[in-house]
Amino acid sequence: MNNSPLVTYTRLSPNHTEGRTLNGKTYIIDTVTIHCVVGQLTAKGIVNLPGFTTYDPVNGSSCNYAVGKDGSIALCVEECNRSWCSGGKDKNGKAIYVNGISGKINDFRAITIEVASDTKHPYAITDAAMEALISLLADICKRNPGIGRLRWKGDKSLVGNVAEQNMTVHRWFANKACPGDYLYSRHGEIAAEVNRRLDDPKAEGNIADEPTDKAAAIYARLPDVPDSYRPTIQNLMEKKALTGFSDPDPTQLNDNILNLSEDFCRMMTVLDRLGVLG
């Protein structure tokens, strides 16, 4: 598993869990969680905070990436490992669960990103940080087919249902304002812009090594497949002629990781219309 080529500084935190396996279950990366750092720091400044650099199994913290006020990007925990970023407890000191998922479990399946912000409500971030965050997210989606496109509905009840919503926020797992109202209210805009860049490799602000033709497009899950191809692909899945790499719930189709190319979808649709597929 690779890390982002957009990283400008690296300081790996000792506060992390090797791998993404918990209680015998290995999680794929299928979620992103954006956090805010209460302070307008550079990415280097964020990952050099004492809470990140000093090993503390009780109160230590970390993130996969940090985005600075100047648009710099730092690597804090490699993507292959789980960061300690989204945990939280209730007033009785017990972990907060949403649909059976705690902040800890969230971090086993999520890429976590800390973004420099103001120190007071609504915890605004700079334009440079926003641009770097969007570029980083587009790169993360491109390299992690379990995420594919970003999906956001601002609906806490959809935690764990990544086919409908694969962005989570710290405030759902802890008594915190994180990521602050500035970022929280813009999650839909962030997702839309990231997806625009994924759909249009030549879009302004896109990273240089995006594929340059539509045939190179990859559709991670059934909901990502264009409407013109989706009935054929769904039919193949229902007939068990096409199965995903991951099938967490056999009764559902939308959560399977498919990684289908544009060319494959087009070819299957043509054959389907000709009656070849039956």
Secondary structure, DSSP 8 states (H G I E B T S, - for coil): ----TT--EE---S-EESSSEETTEE----EEEEEEEEB---HHHHHTSHHHHS--TTT----SEEE-TTS-EEESS-TTSEES-S--B-TTS-B-EETTEEHHHHHHHEEEEEEEE-SSTT----HHHHHHHHHHHHHHHHH-TTT-S------GGGTT-TTT--EE-GGGTSSS-TTHHHHHTTHHHHHHHHHHHHH-TTSTT--TTS-SSGGG-EE-SGGGS-TTTHHHHHHHHHTTSS--S--S-TT-STT----EEHHHHHHHHHHHHTTTT-
